Amino acid sequence: MSDFPLDLPKFIDLAVIGAGPQALTLVTHLLQKKKSLHRKILVFDASGAWMSRWHHQFAALEIPHLRSPAVHHPDPDAYALRRFAELRPQELYPPYSLPGTALFKEFCQDVVKRWQLQSRLVPLNVEKLEPIIDHSRQCFLLSLKDGRSLLAQRVVLAAGSHQPNIPEWVKEIPANFPKNRLCHANQIDLRTLSLKNERILIVGGGLTSGHLALGALARGAKVVLTHRRQFREKLFDSDPGWLGPKYLKAFWNEPHWGDRWEMIQQARDGGSLTMAVMTQLRRANHRQQLRFQECCRVVQAQWQENYWQVECDNGTTQEFDRIWLATGTRLNAETEPLLSSMNKVFPIPLVNGLPVLEQDLRWGKSNLFLMGGLTALRVGPAARNLSGGRMASRCIVPALT
């Protein structure tokens, strides 16, 4: 937990909102460049622990290892994780040394310890972020969860999007069903569930849907995996060419933001499953414990006293005990609560919800910098991944030091 003393300064140089992988990447890269910034940075996250949400999601979905290779992590030294794993090579999974979940967690704890970052973490959420312009000087007022507030010269918003992507048909369902019978993946903790003989519909075609399916099967459920397209197998969620000049050169040379947005959509392409997960799902399919339902959209779901009646656009009606939505999160700067004042005071163009940031990921002429999925128009399709955190740090660090 956080070692931060609860008396807060009235004014700080740099506030980082969020303590996930992107924030951790930025802070280590900053301190590598300029050690003296250590006492000028405060990081705000209600959990009071670095990477708390990330570690919880991995544990809750029982994900055995990461999807990205061992060179992608929050430490500035690309080989730090490999060295950390020297005595536990069995925790780097083939084919590209994918770090096991427990290994990655311990490595990140080691990063926090080495860079002495637990003392920089304030265990409170920032509820409101307001730019203040006063005689050509600007700063930000941060209102905290416990009613206190403080001023920051510069702010980095590194909290991932917590806005679940909810399909339209779900919004039309009357709220007459038990809350645990229709859940978004973010709300599910497999470790707390017993599902013997239950029929579960999982909506979505990304890796999360695969992990949920495997968790449900392990607990004796019968699963239908439905996706509006065909299920696809890919090792990574976007092609590794997007991590370097191979694809990014053309992307960065594209002057039209709308065309960049299209390139991002094509690169991410609505989710995919890894070969390893797909193999396990196919086995379950042969055993008739799981069924793939491809090119199929749910059009309606009704709660009938103790089960769901679900209708698809192919004319079929089926019955389920639970519906799980593996439909991801929405990225939209217009609906991000912390950005509402920014939109008014420093209006900048948005393309389908993604802001057109400056080269250094700054919001217009302000001292607010962004990280994560909302930087995709600058960073590219991998913006929300671990590698995207490294790329974003390269843009932001020179501006902050």
C-alpha positions in Angstrom: 0.0 0.0 0.0 0.9 3.6 -0.3 3.5 5.0 2.1 2.4 8.6 1.5 1.8 10.8 4.6 -1.7 12.2 4.5 -0.8 15.9 4.8 -0.7 17.1 1.2 1.2 20.1 -0.1 -0.9 23.0 -1.5 1.1 23.1 -4.7 3.0 20.5 -6.7 5.0 20.6 -9.9 3.7 17.4 -11.5 0.5 15.4 -10.8 0.1 12.0 -12.5 -3.5 10.6 -12.4 -3.6 6.8 -12.4 -1.1 4.3 -11.1 -1.3 1.7 -13.9 1.3 0.4 -16.3 1.3 3.7 -18.4 1.9 5.9 -15.3 4.6 3.6 -14.0 6.3 3.6 -17.4 6.2 7.4 -17.5 7.5 8.0 -14.0 10.5 5.6 -14.3 11.4 7.1 -17.7 11.2 10.6 -16.2 13.4 9.8 -13.2 15.9 8.1 -15.4 16.3 11.4 -17.3 16.0 13.7 -14.2 16.4 12.2 -10.7 15.6 15.5 -8.9 12.0 15.2 -10.1 11.4 12.5 -7.6 10.2 14.8 -4.8 8.2 17.0 -7.3 5.9 14.2 -8.5 2.7 13.0 -6.9 0.7 10.1 -8.3 -3.0 9.8 -7.5 -4.9 6.4 -7.4 -7.6 5.4 -5.0 -6.3 1.9 -4.6 -3.1 3.2 -3.0 -1.1 0.5 -4.8 0.7 0.6 -8.2 -0.8 -1.5 -11.0 -3.7 -2.5 -8.7 -6.4 -2.6 -11.3 -4.2 -4.4 -13.8 -3.2 -7.2 -11.3 -6.8 -7.6 -10.2 -8.1 -8.0 -13.8 -5.5 -10.6 -14.6 -6.3 -12.6 -11.4 -10.0 -12.2 -11.8 -10.0 -13.7 -15.3 -7.3 -16.2 -14.4 -5.0 -15.1 -17.2 -1.8 -17.3 -17.1 0.5 -14.9 -19.0 0.7 -11.6 -20.8 0.1 -11.3 -24.6 3.2 -9.1 -25.2 6.8 -10.3 -25.1 9.2 -9.8 -22.1 10.7 -6.6 -23.6 7.4 -4.7 -23.0 7.2 -3.5 -19.4 7.4 -0.3 -17.4 11.1 -0.1 -16.7 13.3 2.0 -19.0 15.8 -0.9 -19.4 14.2 -3.1 -22.0 16.1 -6.2 -20.7 15.3 -5.7 -17.0 12.4 -8.2 -17.0 14.6 -10.9 -18.7 17.3 -10.4 -16.0 14.6 -10.6 -13.3 13.4 -13.9 -14.8 16.8 -15.5 -15.1 16.2 -18.1 -12.4 12.6 -18.8 -13.5 12.8 -19.3 -17.3 9.8 -21.6 -17.1 7.7 -18.4 -16.4 8.5 -17.0 -19.9 6.0 -18.7 -22.2 6.7 -19.5 -25.9 6.9 -18.5 -28.6 8.1 -15.0 -27.7 9.0 -15.2 -24.0 5.6 -14.0 -22.8 5.9 -13.2 -19.0 3.7 -15.3 -16.6 1.2 -13.2 -14.6 2.9 -13.8 -11.2 6.3 -13.1 -12.7 5.1 -9.8 -14.2 3.4 -8.8 -10.9 6.6 -9.4 -8.9 8.7 -7.6 -11.5 6.5 -4.5 -11.3 6.7 -4.5 -7.5 10.5 -4.7 -7.9 10.4 -1.7 -10.3 8.3 0.3 -7.7 10.8 -0.6 -5.0 14.0 0.2 -7.1 12.7 3.6 -8.1 11.3 4.3 -4.6 7.8 5.1 -5.9 5.5 3.9 -3.1 6.1 7.2 -1.3 4.9 9.2 -4.3 1.5 7.5 -4.4 -1.5 9.3 -2.8 -4.3 6.8 -2.1 -7.1 9.1 -3.4 -8.9 9.6 -6.6 -8.9 12.9 -8.5 -12.6 13.6 -8.9 -12.3 16.8 -10.9 -9.6 18.5 -12.9 -9.9 22.2 -13.7 -7.5 24.4 -15.7 -6.9 27.8 -14.0 -5.5 30.6 -16.1 -4.2 33.6 -14.2 -2.1 36.4 -15.6 -0.6 34.3 -18.4 0.4 31.6 -15.8 -1.6 28.4 -15.9 -2.0 25.5 -13.5 -4.7 23.0 -12.5 -7.0 22.6 -9.6 -7.3 18.9 -8.6 -10.3 18.1 -6.4 -9.8 14.9 -4.5 -12.2 12.2 -3.3 -12.0 13.3 0.4 -13.0 16.9 -0.3 -9.4 18.3 -0.3 -7.9 20.0 -3.3 -4.4 21.1 -4.5 -2.8 22.9 -7.4 -0.5 21.4 -9.9 1.7 23.1 -12.4 1.5 20.2 -14.9 -0.7 17.1 -15.1 -0.4 13.8 -16.9 -3.7 11.9 -17.2 -2.6 8.2 -17.4 -5.7 6.5 -16.1 -7.1 4.0 -18.7 -10.7 4.3 -19.9 -13.1 2.9 -17.3 -16.1 3.4 -19.6 -17.4 -0.1 -20.6 -18.6 -0.5 -24.1 -22.3 -1.5 -23.7 -24.1 -2.8 -26.9 -27.4 -1.0 -27.8 -29.6 -4.1 -27.2 -28.4 -4.2 -23.6 -29.5 -0.6 -23.0 -33.1 -1.6 -24.0 -33.4 -4.3 -21.3 -35.7 -3.3 -18.4 -33.8 -3.5 -15.0 -35.9 -6.4 -13.8 -33.1 -9.0 -13.7 -30.6 -10.0 -10.9 -27.5 -7.8 -11.4 -25.1 -10.8 -11.4 -26.9 -12.4 -14.4 -25.7 -9.7 -16.9 -22.2 -8.5 -16.4 -19.5 -6.7 -18.3 -16.1 -8.5 -18.2 -14.7 -5.7 -15.9 -17.2 -6.8 -13.2 -16.5 -10.5 -13.3 -14.2 -12.3 -10.9 -14.1 -16.0 -11.9 -12.6 -16.9 -8.5 -15.9 -16.1 -6.7 -18.2 -18.1 -9.0 -19.6 -21.6 -9.1 -21.2 -22.3 -12.5 -21.9 -26.0 -12.6 -24.3 -26.8 -15.5 -25.1 -23.2 -16.1 -25.6 -22.0 -19.7 -23.5 -18.9 -20.4 -23.5 -16.6 -23.4 -20.3 -14.6 -23.9 -20.5 -11.7 -26.4 -17.2 -10.6 -28.1 -14.3 -11.8 -30.2 -11.3 -10.6 -28.3 -8.9 -12.5 -25.9 -11.0 -11.5 -22.9 -14.0 -13.6 -24.2 -11.6 -16.5 -24.6 -10.3 -16.3 -21.0 -13.9 -15.9 -19.7 -15.0 -19.0 -21.7 -12.1 -21.1 -20.3 -12.9 -20.0 -16.8 -16.5 -20.9 -17.2 -15.7 -24.3 -18.7 -13.3 -25.1 -15.8 -16.3 -24.5 -13.5 -18.6 -26.9 -15.4 -20.6 -24.5 -17.4 -21.8 -24.8 -21.0 -20.7 -21.9 -23.1 -21.8 -20.2 -26.3 -19.3 -17.7 -27.7 -20.9 -15.2 -30.1 -19.3 -12.6 -32.3 -20.6 -10.3 -35.0 -17.8 -11.4 -37.3 -15.7 -14.6 -37.5 -13.4 -15.5 -34.7 -9.8 -14.8 -35.6 -6.4 -16.0 -34.4 -3.5 -13.6 -33.9 -0.5 -13.8 -31.7 -0.7 -10.1 -30.8 -3.7 -7.7 -30.8 -2.1 -5.5 -33.4 0.7 -6.4 -35.8 4.3 -5.9 -34.3 5.0 -3.7 -37.4 3.0 -1.0 -35.5 5.7 -0.8 -32.8 8.3 0.6 -35.2 8.8 2.5 -38.5 7.5 -0.4 -40.6 3.9 0.8 -40.3 4.3 3.9 -38.2 6.2 5.9 -40.8 3.2 5.9 -43.2 0.9 6.6 -40.2 2.8 9.6 -39.0 3.1 10.9 -42.6 -0.7 10.8 -43.0 -1.9 14.4 -42.6 -5.6 13.6 -42.4 -6.7 12.7 -38.8 -9.8 10.9 -40.1 -7.6 8.6 -42.3 -5.3 8.0 -39.3 -8.4 6.9 -37.3 -9.3 4.5 -40.1 -5.8 3.0 -40.0 -6.2 2.5 -36.2 -9.5 0.7 -36.6 -8.1 -1.6 -39.3 -5.0 -2.4 -37.3 -6.9 -3.3 -34.1 -9.8 -4.8 -36.1 -12.2 -5.7 -33.3 -10.2 -8.2 -31.3 -8.7 -11.6 -31.8 -7.8 -14.8 -29.9 -4.3 -16.3 -29.5 -3.6 -19.7 -31.0 -3.1 -21.2 -27.5 -6.5 -20.1 -26.3 -8.2 -21.0 -29.6 -6.8 -24.5 -29.3 -8.3 -25.0 -25.9 -11.7 -23.6 -27.1 -11.7 -25.9 -30.1 -11.1 -28.9 -27.8 -14.1 -27.8 -25.7 -16.1 -27.4 -28.9 -15.3 -31.1 -29.9 -16.4 -32.2 -26.4 -19.6 -30.2 -27.1 -19.1 -28.1 -24.0 -18.7 -24.9 -26.1 -20.2 -23.6 -29.3 -18.9 -20.9 -31.6 -21.6 -18.6 -33.0 -20.0 -16.5 -35.7 -21.3 -13.6 -37.8 -24.2 -13.3 -35.4 -25.6 -10.2 -33.6 -27.8 -10.3 -30.6 -30.9 -8.2 -31.3 -32.8 -8.7 -28.1 -32.6 -10.3 -24.6 -35.5 -10.7 -22.1 -35.3 -11.9 -18.6 -37.9 -14.6 -17.9 -38.1 -15.0 -14.1 -34.9 -17.2 -13.9 -33.3 -17.3 -17.4 -32.5 -15.1 -20.4 -34.3 -15.5 -23.7 -31.9 -14.2 -26.3 -32.8 -13.5 -29.9 -30.1 -13.2 -32.7 -30.3 -11.5 -36.1 -30.1 -15.0 -37.8 -33.6 -15.7 -36.4 -32.6 -18.1 -33.6 -33.9 -17.8 -30.0 -31.8 -19.4 -27.2 -31.9 -19.7 -23.4 -29.1 -18.8 -21.0 -28.5 -18.5 -17.3 -26.0 -15.7 -17.6 -24.8 -13.2 -20.2 -21.2 -11.9 -20.1 -20.1 -8.9 -22.2 -16.5 -9.1 -23.4 -17.1 -5.9 -25.4 -14.1 -3.8 -24.3 -14.1 -0.2 -23.2 -15.0 3.0 -25.0 -12.4 5.7 -25.8 -14.1 9.0 -25.9 -12.6 12.3 -24.7 -16.0 13.9 -24.7 -17.4 11.6 -22.1 -14.3 11.3 -19.9 -15.3 13.1 -16.7 -11.8 14.5 -16.0 -11.7 16.1 -19.5 -15.0 18.0 -19.4 -13.4 21.3 -18.2 -10.5 20.9 -20.7 -13.0 20.7 -23.6 -14.5 24.1 -22.6 -11.3 26.0 -21.7 -8.9 24.5 -24.3 -11.1 23.2 -27.1 -9.3 21.0 -29.6 -10.5 18.9 -32.5 -11.8 15.3 -31.8 -12.0 12.6 -34.3 -14.7 10.0 -33.3 -13.9 10.7 -29.7 -10.1 10.7 -30.0 -8.4 14.1 -29.3 -6.0 15.6 -31.8 -3.1 16.2 -29.4 0.2 18.1 -29.9 3.3 16.1 -30.9 4.3 15.8 -27.2 0.8 14.5 -26.3 -0.2 17.8 -24.8 -3.8 18.9 -24.8 -3.7 22.0 -27.0 -1.8 24.9 -25.5 -2.3 23.6 -21.9 0.1 21.8 -19.5 -2.1 18.6 -19.5 -0.5 15.5 -21.2 -2.4 12.3 -22.0 -1.3 8.7 -22.1 -3.1 5.5 -23.1 -5.8 4.8 -25.7 -6.8 8.4 -26.1 -3.3 9.2 -27.6 -3.8 6.8 -30.6 -4.0 9.5 -33.3 -0.4 10.4 -32.4 1.1 7.2 -30.9 -0.7 4.7 -33.2 -2.9 1.5 -32.7 -0.7 0.2 -29.9 -1.3 3.3 -27.7 -3.2 1.5 -25.0 -0.7 -1.4 -24.7 2.6 -1.6 -22.6 4.6 -0.7 -25.7 2.3 2.3 -26.2 3.2 3.5 -22.7 6.9 3.4 -23.7 6.2 5.3 -27.0 4.1 7.9 -25.1 6.9 8.4 -22.6 9.3 9.1 -25.4 7.0 12.0 -26.5 6.2 13.4 -23.0 9.5 13.1 -21.1 11.4 15.8 -23.1 8.5 18.2 -22.6 8.5 17.6 -18.8 12.3 17.7 -18.3 
